[in-house]
Amino acid sequence: MRRWIGAATLALLVVSGGVTLAAPAAALPDTGSVIVPSGSDTELTFETDGTVFHGSVRTPDGQTRGAALLLPGSGISDRNGNQPGIAVSDVLSRTADVLASHGIASLRFDKIGAGATGLGAYTPDTIGEYGFVDQVDHAEAAAHVLSERTGIATDDLLVLGHSEGGLTTLALAERGIGGGFGLLAPLPMRYLDLLRSQIEGVAESGRLDAADADTVRRELPRTIESIRATGTVPSDQDPLLDQLGFNAYNAKFLQESDRMDPPVLAASLPANTPVLLTCSEKDLNIGCDQVAPLRAALGHTDLQFEHFATANHSLEELGPVPPSSADMPLLLPPSAEYTAALHTWASSI
């Protein structure tokens, strides 16, 4: 089974097959921890769509005054926001710490392919049947579990999604799930448009050799058109596109997710809905200029927009160090900017 990939990993790649990028930069400095663990985790399982999902409920030390569903980014991301072969960022467990310190319980879970959940009802031969709609269905089931656990109605929950999880968050909002939303370095445009931008950026940067860059420029538009029109990739496409994640295992997921336009979904949120939206100058996957239309679409909400200067895409602290592919294998502390922003937002809910 080839790993499916997306906005959380693509710009730093290419991860799944034979494409060589520039060597990583030197080790990054330890800038210190800015998050204090808070609350306690309890293991939880729930079953939906033939799969037993494994997760953790974070319970605040004191009185619980709210509850939040935390959703990871793309790829094989577990309940904490981590992926195999990439240094532990713990973006979601760190988020749970901050929320718990404000009396907000949370649920995070291993999605299909990740952690203790594994492939669930799927097999390596059938994983191509897994689509974005399924992912949203599973997140909705988790929201109902959290509601039952805390007694807080699903339309009063907070939903916070990182990267691709931001798109899942907005899709849940369209279903009436959630009363406040965190869009953390979110996918800001249609999925295939973002992937096109990321891959073309890699090609133009010189991190692909000239022949591979030419292949990307020639083949990518045709592949994207095929996925949008038929939910399949061209049978005669260059193998490089398969290595980049445009393959039969991912095609259904990409087609379904690409139908969702984040600014359109954001514009439909009720007026004065609490929303936290972040971007960062050192995010190599999603630029703050790309987030601008999404920010504009949220103008009618109670928006807290945070434009960070030193956070990477995983909301880790880079400090003065330039962003690079070295971010992925290194252990970094949580972003001080993100931590402060989340504290501010959580205290205002």
Secondary structure by P-SEA (a helix, b strand, c coil): ccccccccccccccccccccccccccccccccccccccbbbbbbbbbcccbbbbbbbbbccccccbbbbbbbbccccccccccccccccaaaaaaaaaaaaacccbbbbbcccccccccccccccccccccaaaaaaaaaaaaaaaaaacccccccbbbbbccaaaaaaaaaaaaccccbbbbcccccccaaaaaaaaaaaaaaaccccaaaaaaaaccaaaaaaaaaccccccccccccccccccccccaaaaaaaaaccaaaaaaacccccbbbbbccccccccccccaaaaaaaacccccccccccccccccccccccccccccccccccccaaaaaaaaaaaaac
